[in-house]
Amino acid sequence: MTPGRVLRTIAAPSGSVVGLAWGGRALWIADYSTDLIYQVDPSTGRTLRTFAAPSGAVRGLACGGRSLWAQDYITKLIYQVDPVTGRTLRTFAAPSDAVRGLAWGGRSLWCIDVSTDLLYQVDPSTGRTLRTIAAPSGSVNGLSWDGCSLWCADYGTDLLYQVDPSTGRMLRTFAAPSDELRGLAWDGRSLWCVDITTDLIYQVSVD
């Protein structure tokens, strides 16, 4: 199995990071113990700002359409959040009861149900499910989108999967840089992933 090449490692700003998103020039990070969302400089790991998470059990984070999107596994809601003020703009029901992970897919959101191992494509304006496809494995907890394909991080197999969003076909796999990944983000060239046990964030090349 080819490993993804680690380009950089930075310390997470807190000890229970479970959501990760890329926001142009910075990383956005959700932590379930502090109930905060952090904006972090990817070069240094320095926290640029924080604000309260929209709920107490955020398990997925995405950035797109000039908004942050946060998924809560207790309320079973997806929150649209203003990244400047931290204010919740609106909410809608998640497509299933065991959703983890969130990714912005250009004009739609993607999320995964860890009980059914299905990936859902969701219309962010209505909350309507547009499509479902099978996940590449059984323990996916991190999702991201590179403009053409989905990336999935699985903490059970310790693999990163590239998936065709139209068919669900697995395109490539890479060995993950650590064992307990709980978030995934794409910066335009490389993946970022976070490990909940080491509290480290890895930048990974998958060229």
C-alpha positions in Angstrom: 0.0 0.0 0.0 1.4 3.4 -1.1 1.5 5.8 1.8 0.5 9.5 1.3 3.7 11.6 1.7 3.5 13.8 4.8 4.5 17.3 3.9 3.9 19.0 7.3 2.7 18.2 10.8 1.3 20.8 13.1 -0.2 20.5 16.6 -4.0 20.8 16.9 -5.2 23.8 18.9 -7.0 21.5 21.4 -7.3 17.9 22.4 -10.5 16.6 20.9 -10.6 17.7 17.3 -13.2 15.9 15.2 -14.0 18.3 12.3 -11.7 19.8 9.7 -12.3 22.1 6.7 -10.2 24.3 4.4 -11.3 28.0 4.1 -9.1 29.5 1.4 -6.0 30.3 3.4 -6.7 28.8 6.8 -7.9 25.6 8.4 -11.2 25.5 10.3 -11.3 23.0 13.2 -14.1 21.8 15.4 -13.5 20.5 18.9 -16.1 18.5 20.9 -14.5 19.0 24.3 -14.2 22.8 24.1 -17.3 23.3 21.9 -15.3 25.8 19.9 -14.5 26.3 16.3 -10.9 27.4 15.6 -9.4 29.2 12.6 -5.8 28.1 12.3 -2.8 29.2 10.3 -1.7 26.0 8.4 1.9 27.2 8.2 2.5 27.6 11.9 -0.5 26.0 13.7 -1.2 29.3 15.4 -4.9 29.9 16.3 -6.1 33.0 14.5 -9.5 33.2 16.1 -12.2 31.2 17.8 -16.0 31.2 18.3 -18.5 29.0 19.9 -19.7 26.0 17.9 -23.4 26.1 17.0 -24.1 23.1 19.2 -22.3 20.8 21.6 -21.7 17.7 19.5 -20.2 18.8 16.2 -18.7 15.8 14.3 -18.3 17.3 10.8 -17.2 20.6 9.3 -17.2 21.9 5.8 -16.5 25.3 4.2 -18.2 26.5 1.0 -20.7 28.9 -0.4 -19.2 31.6 1.8 -20.4 29.7 4.9 -19.2 27.1 7.4 -21.3 24.0 7.7 -21.4 22.0 10.9 -23.0 18.7 11.6 -24.2 17.7 15.1 -24.7 14.0 15.9 -27.0 14.6 18.9 -29.4 17.2 17.4 -29.1 15.5 14.0 -29.0 18.9 12.4 -26.7 20.6 9.9 -25.9 24.2 10.7 -25.1 27.0 8.2 -22.7 29.3 10.1 -21.4 32.8 9.3 -17.6 32.4 9.4 -17.1 36.0 10.3 -19.5 36.3 13.3 -20.0 32.6 14.2 -23.8 33.2 14.0 -26.0 30.4 13.0 -27.8 31.4 9.8 -30.1 28.4 9.5 -30.4 24.7 10.2 -31.9 21.7 8.5 -32.2 18.0 9.3 -29.3 15.7 8.5 -30.3 13.0 5.9 -30.0 10.2 8.5 -29.5 9.5 12.2 -25.8 8.6 12.3 -24.2 11.2 10.1 -20.5 11.9 10.6 -18.2 13.9 8.5 -19.1 16.7 6.1 -17.7 18.0 2.7 -18.6 20.8 0.4 -19.0 19.5 -3.2 -19.2 22.8 -5.1 -22.9 23.3 -5.0 -23.9 20.5 -2.6 -22.9 18.9 0.7 -21.7 15.4 1.2 -22.0 13.4 4.5 -21.8 9.8 5.6 -23.9 7.6 7.8 -21.7 5.4 9.9 -24.5 2.9 10.6 -25.4 2.2 7.0 -22.1 3.1 5.4 -23.8 5.3 2.8 -22.6 8.7 1.4 -25.4 11.3 1.0 -25.3 14.2 -1.4 -27.5 16.9 0.0 -28.9 20.1 -1.5 -27.8 22.8 1.0 -30.7 25.2 0.2 -33.4 22.7 0.9 -31.8 19.8 2.9 -33.1 17.4 0.3 -31.1 14.2 -0.4 -30.0 14.2 -4.1 -28.2 10.9 -4.2 -26.7 8.1 -2.1 -23.7 5.9 -2.9 -22.0 3.2 -0.9 -19.0 4.3 1.2 -15.7 2.6 0.2 -15.3 1.0 3.7 -17.0 0.6 7.0 -15.5 3.2 9.3 -15.3 6.5 7.4 -15.3 9.5 9.6 -13.6 12.2 7.4 -14.8 13.5 4.1 -13.4 16.1 1.6 -13.9 17.1 -2.0 -11.1 18.0 -4.5 -13.3 19.5 -7.2 -13.7 16.2 -9.0 -13.7 13.4 -6.5 -14.5 12.6 -2.9 -11.8 11.7 -0.4 -12.7 9.5 2.6 -10.6 8.8 5.7 -11.3 5.5 7.5 -10.1 5.0 11.1 -10.8 1.3 10.9 -8.7 0.4 7.9 -6.3 3.4 8.4 -6.6 4.3 4.7 -7.5 7.3 2.6 -9.8 6.6 -0.3 -10.4 8.6 -3.5 -14.0 7.9 -4.7 -15.9 8.7 -7.9 -18.9 10.7 -6.6 -21.1 9.6 -9.6 -20.7 5.9 -9.2 -19.1 5.3 -5.8 -16.2 3.5 -7.5 -13.0 3.6 -5.6 -10.3 5.2 -7.7 -7.2 5.0 -5.4 -6.2 4.3 -1.8 -3.3 5.5 0.3 -2.1 4.5 3.7 -3.1 7.2 6.3 -0.4 8.9 8.2 -1.9 7.8 11.6 -4.4 5.5 13.1 -7.4 7.6 14.4 -8.3 10.1 11.7 -11.4 12.2 12.5 -11.4 14.9 9.9 -10.3 15.6 6.3 -9.8 18.7 4.2 -8.5 19.5 0.7 -6.5 22.7 0.1 -6.4 22.6 -3.7 -3.2 20.6 -3.8 -3.0 18.3 -0.8 -5.1 16.7 1.9 -5.1 17.7 5.6 -6.2 15.2 8.2 -6.4 15.2 12.0 -5.7 12.4 14.5 -7.8 12.5 17.7 -5.3 10.5 19.7 -2.1 12.3 18.8 -3.8 15.7 18.5 -1.7 16.3 15.3 -2.8 17.6 11.9 -1.0 16.2 8.9 -0.7 17.7 5.4 -0.5 14.8 3.0 0.5 14.7 -0.7 -1.5 12.2 -2.7 0.1 12.9 -6.1 
